[in-house]
Every structure is written in C-alpha cells, then in structure tokens.
Amino acid sequence: MYPSLKKQFLSKQFKRVRTMKKMLFALAGFFLTAGALQAQDEGAKLAKNAGKDLTMYIIDPSGNAAKLEDARQKIDQALKQADAQAIASAWIIKGDVYIKFIERDAARRMIDPKAMSTGENMPLEAFLAYKKGFALATKKY
C-alpha cells in the first residue's frame, strides 16, 4: 500500500474504534440506569413475595415448610431497602413471619421439650416489626 492510503485506512479504523467505544459506553450507561430504576421497586416486590410465601405456609405448613424460611429471607432482604422500609405492610409481614416461627417452635417443644428454638430474638423482632408497622400505618376513612 501507498503511505497516504495506509494513513487514510488507519485513520478510518481509529474513527471506527472511537465510535464503537462511544456506543459501548452509551449502552453501558443505559443498562446501568435501567437497572437502577428497576431496583427501586425491588424492596416492595420482595415484601409482597414474602407475604405470598407466608400465606402458602399457613395454608399447608407440612407441605410448604421451606416457604416460611423463604419468607423470612425475602422480608429481611426487602427491609434493607428504603422503599420497603416506608411501607407499613412490609413491617407487619415481618412480624407475622416471625410469629409463625415462634408458633412452630412452640409446637415442636410440646412434642419434644428438648427441641431447639429457631432464633433467640424472634419475639423481640416480631414486636419491633409490629411496632414500626403500626406507627407507619394510616387509617383510611
């Protein structure tokens, strides 16, 4: 190739690379923004899903024993997010989940007095969750 053609060819290649970089950064920025917007709703959705898991456990405790633990993990994860912390029903669901753990432990102790409890602070956690939930709740007339 001639030096001038080679120079023109390389300059076109560099322009393409720069354009590709710009497009890549724009695309990455778009996905980050979309992910951040979607993450804002995640706490409320997790709290709602925790409520559904709790309901499934209440309907059939022996068949859905794992749903209670799933509900606890989901509600704990949901309440780490600011949007769920502002929702009264999320705190009430947390209280309900922890109460079900206490009830399950009490039933186990009736059968086997040496049965281990699931958690030491569950009654306190349930009380604090209900307290926070009722403080956030507003009456609708």
Disulfide bonds with the S-S distance in Angstrom:
none
